[in-house]
Amino acid sequence: TEISAGSSVTLSCQLYSYSYTGVSCNDWIRSEGIHLFWVNQAGVKLNISDSRYQISAPGHCIITLNTTLLNEDDNR
């Protein structure tokens, strides 16, 4: 897809866990203290309070980021 300033972009990340004990991914992540989150290019965690980013996490194993690209994003 072509991206440019003003375009809305949605990214989704899902963690899969293959467990032989029948433990769900959500339970496994909670027990291990793992948290999914989005970072910028510098590795800084994106702040959910920043109105530019809409971050949703319907479960512990999936997280979605939606944002509208700006000129300073340089199409990245």
C-alpha positions as CSV (number, residue, x, y, z in Angstrom):
1,T,0.0,0.0,0.0
2,E,1.1,3.6,-0.6
3,I,1.5,5.7,2.5
4,S,1.8,9.5,2.6
5,A,1.1,12.4,5.0
6,G,-2.6,12.4,5.9
7,S,-3.0,8.7,5.4
8,S,-4.3,6.6,8.3
9,V,-2.3,3.5,9.1
10,T,-3.3,0.6,11.4
11,L,-0.7,-1.9,12.6
12,S,-1.5,-5.0,14.6
13,C,0.8,-7.3,16.5
14,Q,-0.2,-10.6,17.9
15,L,1.9,-12.9,20.1
16,Y,1.3,-16.6,19.6
17,S,2.1,-19.0,22.4
18,Y,2.3,-22.7,21.8
19,S,1.8,-24.4,25.1
20,Y,1.6,-28.1,25.6
21,T,-0.1,-27.7,29.0
22,G,-3.3,-26.1,27.7
23,V,-2.5,-22.7,29.1
24,S,-4.0,-19.9,27.0
25,C,-1.7,-17.1,25.6
26,N,-3.4,-14.6,27.9
27,D,-2.8,-16.7,31.0
28,W,0.8,-17.4,30.0
29,I,1.6,-13.7,29.5
30,R,0.0,-12.7,32.7
31,S,1.9,-15.3,34.7
32,E,5.2,-14.3,33.1
33,G,4.6,-10.5,33.4
34,I,4.9,-9.9,29.7
35,H,3.4,-6.7,28.3
36,L,3.0,-5.8,24.6
37,F,3.5,-2.1,23.7
38,W,4.4,0.1,20.7
39,V,7.6,2.1,20.5
40,N,8.8,4.9,18.2
41,Q,12.0,4.7,16.1
42,A,14.1,5.7,19.1
43,G,12.7,2.8,21.1
44,V,10.6,5.1,23.4
45,K,7.3,3.6,24.4
46,L,4.3,5.4,22.7
47,N,2.2,7.1,25.3
48,I,-1.5,6.2,25.1
49,S,-2.4,9.8,26.3
50,D,-0.9,11.2,23.0
51,S,-4.0,11.9,21.0
52,R,-2.0,11.1,17.8
53,Y,-2.0,7.4,18.5
54,Q,-5.0,5.2,19.2
55,I,-3.7,2.1,20.9
56,S,-6.0,-0.8,21.7
57,A,-5.3,-4.1,23.4
58,P,-8.3,-6.3,23.4
59,G,-6.3,-9.0,25.2
60,H,-2.8,-9.6,26.5
61,C,-1.7,-11.2,23.3
62,I,-2.7,-8.6,20.7
63,I,-2.2,-4.9,20.4
64,T,-3.2,-2.5,17.6
65,L,-1.9,1.0,16.8
66,N,-3.8,3.4,14.6
67,T,-2.3,6.8,13.6
68,T,-2.5,9.4,10.9
69,L,0.9,10.1,9.3
70,L,2.3,13.6,9.4
71,N,4.8,15.3,7.0
72,E,7.6,14.9,9.6
73,D,7.1,11.1,9.6
74,D,8.9,11.1,6.2
75,N,6.5,8.3,5.0
76,R,7.8,5.9,7.7
